[in-house]
Amino acid sequence: MIIPMRCFACGKPIAQLWEEYKRRTEAGEEAGRVLDDLGLKRYCCRAAFLGQADMLPEISKFKKS
């Protein structure tokens, strides 16, 4: 799944924050603290990030030729 441009529930733009979130959580930072630092206070925006599963590498294996 690709991160949505805006939060589905409230409409806040969130896509520009994904790379920073991904980089910091892979470096070992706590996800909740990163979301707070990025300014994601609403539960709907936080759920969009926490529920994200990066499936693009798996899906691209089945590219139609």
C-alpha positions as MATLAB code, in Angstrom:
seq = 'MIIPMRCFACGKPIAQLWEEYKRRTEAGEEAGRVLDDLGLKRYCCRAAFLGQADMLPEISKFKKS';
ca = [
       0.000    0.000    0.000;
       1.187    3.506   -0.759;
       0.811    6.171    1.923;
      -2.181    8.421    1.139;
      -1.617   12.084    0.280;
      -4.108   13.167    2.925;
      -5.562   11.528    6.001;
      -8.762    9.723    5.053;
     -10.696   11.006    8.068;
      -9.588   14.603    8.669;
      -7.954   15.585    5.375;
      -4.612   16.712    6.824;
      -1.702   16.382    4.340;
       0.508   13.546    5.626;
       2.387   12.028    2.674;
       5.374   14.379    2.981;
       6.041   13.035    6.498;
       6.321    9.361    5.518;
      10.009    9.295    4.517;
      11.078   11.017    7.750;
       8.930    8.634    9.813;
      10.289    5.575    8.025;
      13.913    6.711    8.343;
      13.632    7.476   12.057;
      11.763    4.304   13.020;
      14.225    2.124   11.103;
      17.009    3.874   13.030;
      15.443    2.588   16.245;
      13.392    5.499   17.532;
      10.055    4.824   19.192;
       7.168    5.212   16.736;
       4.986    7.225   19.126;
       7.706    9.764   19.806;
       8.421   10.173   16.073;
       4.731   10.764   15.346;
       4.607   13.392   18.104;
       7.694   15.149   16.700;
       6.190   15.162   13.209;
       3.057   16.857   14.535;
       0.641   13.956   14.094;
      -1.587   14.335   17.149;
      -4.917   13.013   15.831;
      -5.583    9.306   16.114;
      -6.758    9.100   12.487;
      -3.446   10.434   11.122;
      -1.440    8.241   13.469;
      -3.436    5.187   12.371;
      -2.611    5.907    8.723;
       1.105    5.661    9.585;
       0.950    2.788   12.056;
      -1.280    0.715    9.782;
       0.978    1.178    6.770;
       2.475   -1.971    5.255;
       5.116   -1.376    2.575;
       4.004   -3.924   -0.016;
       5.360   -2.197   -3.114;
       8.494   -4.417   -3.387;
       6.323   -7.546   -3.186;
       3.728   -6.285   -5.668;
       6.343   -5.173   -8.184;
       7.498   -8.787   -8.600;
       4.253   -9.517  -10.438;
       4.558   -6.699  -12.925;
       2.618   -7.383  -16.086;
       4.897   -7.555  -19.143;
];
